[in-house]
Amino acid sequence: MLGYGSQFDTFGGYWLDRDNGGTIMVGFTDEVEMHETALLALPPSPEDGPADGDMRPLGQRDDVAIEVVQVTYGERELLSAQDQMSSATWNRDLGIYGYGIDSQRNRVNVFLENPPPGALAEIARSVPSSVGLDAVCLELTITEAPPEGPLLVLPDLSNPDPVVTCWGVPPKPYSELMAWQPIDDVDHPAVDAFREELAARQTDPTPRPLPQGDWAVVHIAPDLVRFVLDGGDWEETAAVQRRGDRWLWAGEGSSRRCEPYVVLPEGLGRVDVHLDPDSLPGPDDTEITLLVTEQGCASGRTMGDALRGPQVVETDEAVVVAFAVVPVVGGADCPDNPPTSVTITLSERLGDRAIQDGLYFPPKTVTVEMR
């Protein structure tokens, strides 16, 4: 399909319309009926051919739906406009952190975060005369300023049921978050769609097989249901999304077991906290040295003044700490971020108290950083 479209300057790209039963939508600026007839007469490409070897023309297959629609701009036209805009605006103080072509919208996307005054007008002037302003969509993000004053994010340590999150689930009390329901106990159309996908992956593991086991529902929202399979140190996750009146597969993943954590205020990001292997505390010490590392993409920067905290609460059993960071504005690369060394002075010697990161629940014992 891409090979066919690439022959024409009028080709506007293709996309999958999940709201329309997975129909493959193909855009052209001219002769819609001619292109649709030609596409339906094509056999599947050898590299994308069906597993059953059925190479009948696409128009004769029940498992393929194609619709050709009229678009305003060809893909090459949009790519040219993107290149011209990028040359005129990149590396300028406009808040831009990326560009892209959105075939479904038939537009050039410009991604901005916290643009300064006058930036939008400057971007508008960069749009080439070969296309109109309607050929550009601005994906604009305005981030909240971080809270002023000292860091105050630790939940009440006497509360056995603080509000936390995990697995992309909206914040809720810990007891509710952990009250998983086996899928056998849940009557919901999203669970039916999940079962269908689970069964289908047994015969066709594309894109990857889904492990069998005691899958559970971890969250039900009006338009999204999340599933978890507990694998000990590792977990499988999956989601089903409502599109119109249908529930459709929304993806899956595998990762280390998610540890519920406290949601930080807007304008702050999470960090990892470890003991410094070169300065391990002993029972008689009244100071502890921690290594704090930014979790998000930050182009490998040193946090400096962006680091917030520590907030420290001492009890008879533990020294509970919390840190946060003001994230990088706009896009950033994702190399390993360097740790920042922070020394905390205690009100009394450490003794046999644990050192804990209180932004996890239960608070997580701080361990030595692996190097």
C-alpha positions in Angstrom: 0.0 0.0 0.0 2.8 2.4 0.9 4.6 1.3 -2.3 1.5 2.2 -4.4 1.0 5.6 -2.7 4.7 6.6 -3.0 4.3 6.7 -6.7 2.1 9.8 -6.5 2.7 13.3 -5.3 -1.0 13.3 -4.4 -0.6 10.6 -1.8 -1.6 11.8 1.7 -0.5 8.9 3.8 -2.6 6.2 5.5 -3.8 5.4 9.0 -5.9 2.9 10.9 -9.4 4.0 11.9 -10.0 2.1 15.1 -13.4 3.7 15.5 -14.5 2.2 12.2 -13.6 -1.4 12.9 -9.9 -1.1 12.0 -10.5 0.2 8.5 -7.3 1.2 6.7 -7.8 4.8 5.6 -5.8 6.1 2.6 -5.6 9.7 1.6 -5.2 11.2 -1.8 -5.7 14.8 -3.0 -7.1 13.6 -6.4 -9.1 10.8 -8.1 -10.3 9.1 -5.0 -12.4 6.4 -6.8 -9.5 5.6 -9.2 -7.0 5.0 -6.3 -9.5 3.0 -4.3 -10.1 0.7 -7.3 -6.4 0.3 -7.9 -5.7 -0.5 -4.2 -8.5 -3.1 -3.9 -7.0 -4.9 -6.9 -3.6 -5.2 -5.3 -2.5 -8.5 -3.6 -1.0 -8.3 -0.1 2.6 -7.3 -0.2 5.0 -10.3 0.3 6.4 -9.0 3.5 3.0 -8.3 5.0 1.2 -11.2 3.5 -1.3 -13.1 5.7 -0.1 -16.1 7.7 -2.5 -18.4 5.8 -0.8 -17.5 2.5 -4.0 -16.1 1.0 -2.7 -13.6 -1.7 -6.1 -12.7 -3.1 -6.6 -9.1 -4.0 -7.3 -6.9 -1.0 -10.8 -6.1 -2.2 -11.7 -9.9 -2.1 -10.7 -10.4 1.5 -13.1 -10.3 4.4 -10.3 -9.5 6.9 -9.2 -6.3 5.2 -11.2 -3.1 4.9 -9.8 -0.2 2.9 -11.3 3.3 2.3 -9.8 6.0 0.2 -10.6 9.6 1.2 -10.0 13.1 -0.1 -7.3 15.1 1.7 -6.1 18.6 1.2 -2.3 18.1 1.2 -0.1 15.4 -0.1 2.4 13.8 2.2 5.4 15.2 0.2 3.9 18.6 0.4 3.6 18.3 4.2 7.1 17.0 4.6 8.5 19.9 2.6 6.5 22.3 4.7 7.8 20.6 7.9 11.4 20.9 6.7 11.0 24.6 5.8 9.4 25.3 9.2 12.1 23.4 11.1 14.9 25.2 9.3 13.3 28.6 10.2 12.4 27.8 13.8 14.6 25.1 15.3 17.1 26.0 18.0 15.3 29.3 18.6 13.7 30.2 21.9 10.2 29.4 20.9 9.5 26.4 23.1 9.5 23.9 20.2 10.7 20.4 21.0 9.6 18.5 17.9 7.9 18.3 14.5 5.9 15.5 12.8 3.4 14.6 10.1 0.0 13.6 11.2 -1.5 11.6 8.3 -5.0 11.3 9.9 -5.3 15.0 10.5 -3.4 15.8 7.2 -1.3 18.3 9.0 2.2 19.2 10.2 2.4 18.9 13.9 4.6 21.3 15.9 5.1 20.3 19.5 5.6 23.2 22.0 5.9 23.6 25.7 5.6 26.9 27.6 6.2 29.1 24.5 7.4 32.6 25.3 5.3 35.7 24.2 5.3 36.1 20.4 6.4 32.5 19.7 3.1 31.5 18.1 3.2 34.5 15.7 6.8 33.6 14.8 5.8 30.0 14.0 2.9 31.2 11.9 5.3 33.3 9.8 7.5 30.3 9.2 4.6 28.4 7.4 5.6 28.3 3.7 3.2 29.9 1.2 2.8 26.6 -0.6 0.4 25.5 2.2 -2.0 27.5 4.4 -2.0 28.0 8.1 -4.6 25.3 8.3 -1.9 22.8 7.3 -0.3 23.2 10.8 -1.5 21.9 14.2 0.2 23.1 17.4 0.4 20.5 20.1 0.8 22.9 23.0 1.7 22.0 26.6 1.6 24.6 29.4 3.2 23.1 32.6 2.4 24.2 36.1 5.0 26.1 38.0 6.4 24.1 40.9 5.1 24.8 44.4 7.0 27.5 46.2 8.6 27.1 49.6 10.1 23.9 51.2 9.1 20.5 49.8 6.1 19.1 51.7 5.0 16.0 49.9 5.2 13.1 52.4 1.8 11.7 53.4 0.9 11.4 57.0 2.9 8.4 58.2 0.2 7.4 60.6 -2.3 7.0 57.7 -2.5 3.3 56.7 -4.4 4.1 53.5 -2.8 7.1 51.7 -3.7 8.1 48.1 -1.2 6.5 45.6 -1.0 5.4 42.0 0.6 2.6 39.9 0.1 1.0 36.5 -1.1 4.3 35.0 -4.2 4.2 37.3 -5.6 7.5 38.6 -4.7 8.3 42.2 -6.8 6.4 44.7 -6.5 5.0 48.3 -3.9 2.2 48.5 -6.5 -0.3 49.6 -8.6 0.4 46.5 -5.6 0.3 44.2 -4.6 -3.2 45.5 -8.1 -4.6 45.5 -7.6 -6.5 42.2 -10.6 -8.4 40.8 -10.0 -11.7 38.9 -11.3 -11.4 35.4 -13.6 -14.4 36.1 -15.4 -12.2 38.7 -15.9 -9.2 36.5 -18.9 -8.9 34.1 -17.8 -6.1 31.7 -17.6 -5.8 27.9 -13.9 -4.8 28.2 -13.2 -8.1 29.9 -14.9 -9.9 27.0 -12.6 -8.0 24.6 -9.6 -8.9 26.7 -10.5 -12.6 26.7 -10.9 -12.6 22.9 -7.4 -11.1 22.5 -6.0 -13.5 25.1 -7.4 -16.4 23.1 -6.4 -15.0 19.7 -2.7 -14.7 20.9 -2.6 -18.4 21.5 -3.0 -19.2 17.8 -1.4 -16.0 16.4 1.2 -14.5 18.8 1.6 -11.4 16.7 2.9 -9.0 18.0 3.8 -11.2 20.9 2.2 -14.0 22.9 0.3 -13.0 26.0 1.1 -15.1 29.0 -1.7 -17.2 30.5 -2.4 -16.9 34.2 -4.5 -15.3 36.8 -5.2 -12.0 35.1 -7.0 -9.4 37.2 -8.8 -6.1 36.6 -6.9 -3.3 38.4 -9.0 -0.3 37.2 -12.2 0.3 35.4 -12.8 3.8 33.9 -15.6 4.8 31.5 -13.3 4.5 28.5 -10.3 2.4 29.7 -9.9 -0.8 31.6 -6.5 -1.9 32.9 -5.4 -5.5 33.6 -2.5 -7.0 35.6 -0.9 -10.4 35.8 1.2 -10.8 38.9 4.5 -12.5 38.1 6.3 -11.9 41.3 9.2 -9.5 40.6 7.8 -8.9 37.2 4.3 -8.0 36.0 2.4 -8.1 32.8 0.0 -5.3 32.1 -2.7 -4.7 29.4 -5.4 -2.3 28.6 -8.7 -2.2 26.6 -10.1 1.0 25.4 -13.6 2.0 24.4 -13.9 3.6 20.9 -17.5 4.5 20.1 -19.6 1.5 21.1 -16.8 -1.0 20.8 -14.0 -2.1 23.2 -10.7 -2.4 21.4 -7.2 -3.6 22.4 -5.0 -0.7 23.6 -1.7 -2.4 24.2 0.3 -4.4 26.7 3.6 -4.4 28.5 6.0 -6.1 30.8 8.0 -4.5 33.6 9.3 -4.9 37.1 6.7 -5.1 39.7 5.1 -1.7 40.2 5.5 -0.2 43.6 2.6 2.2 44.5 3.8 5.7 44.9 2.6 9.1 46.1 1.6 11.5 43.3 3.6 14.7 43.4 2.1 18.2 42.9 2.0 19.6 39.3 5.4 21.1 38.4 7.4 18.4 40.1 8.9 15.1 38.9 10.2 11.9 40.5 13.7 10.9 41.5 15.5 7.8 42.6 17.1 7.8 46.0 20.0 5.5 46.9 22.7 5.2 49.6 26.2 6.3 48.5 28.4 3.2 48.4 31.4 5.3 49.3 29.8 6.8 52.4 27.6 4.2 54.0 26.1 5.3 57.3 26.7 3.5 60.6 24.6 3.3 63.8 26.6 6.1 65.5 26.4 8.5 62.5 24.3 11.7 62.7 24.7 12.3 59.0 23.6 10.2 56.0 24.7 10.7 52.4 22.2 9.9 49.7 22.5 9.9 45.9 19.5 11.4 44.1 18.9 10.8 40.4 16.3 12.3 38.1 14.0 9.7 36.7 12.7 11.6 33.6 14.4 12.4 30.4 16.7 15.3 31.1 19.5 15.1 28.5 21.9 14.0 31.2 21.9 17.3 33.0 23.0 17.9 36.6 19.9 18.8 38.6 21.4 21.7 40.5 18.7 24.2 41.7 16.0 22.0 40.0 16.3 19.5 42.9 13.7 20.0 45.6 14.1 18.7 49.2 14.8 16.9 51.2 11.8 16.6 53.3 12.8 14.5 56.4 10.6 12.9 59.0 12.3 11.0 61.8 10.5 8.4 63.9 11.8 5.8 66.4 11.8 3.2 63.6 12.9 5.1 60.5 14.3 8.1 58.8 11.8 8.9 56.0 12.9 11.1 53.2 11.4 12.7 50.1 12.9 14.5 47.1 11.5 15.8 43.8 12.8 17.7 40.8 11.5 20.4 38.5 11.5 18.6 35.1 13.1 19.9 32.0 10.8 22.1 30.0 10.2 20.8 26.4 11.8 17.7 24.9 14.9 16.1 26.2 17.1 13.1 25.3 17.2 10.1 27.7 20.8 9.2 28.6 21.6 8.1 32.1 21.2 11.1 34.4 24.0 11.8 36.9 23.3 11.4 40.6 23.4 14.4 43.0 25.0 13.8 46.4 22.9 15.1 49.3 24.0 15.0 53.0 21.2 15.0 55.6 21.9 15.9 59.3 19.8 13.9 61.7 18.4 15.1 65.0 20.2 12.1 66.8 22.4 9.2 65.8 20.9 6.8 63.2 21.0 3.8 65.5 19.1 0.8 64.0 16.6 2.9 62.2 15.8 2.2 58.5 16.3 4.9 55.9 13.2 5.0 53.7 11.9 6.7 50.6 8.5 8.0 51.8 7.1 8.6 48.3 6.5 4.9 48.0 3.9 3.1 50.0 4.7 1.2 52.0 7.8 3.4 52.4 10.7 1.8 50.5 14.0 1.0 52.2 16.8 3.0 50.5 19.5 0.6 49.2 23.0 1.1 47.8 23.2 2.5 44.3 24.4 -0.1 41.8 27.3 1.1 39.7 
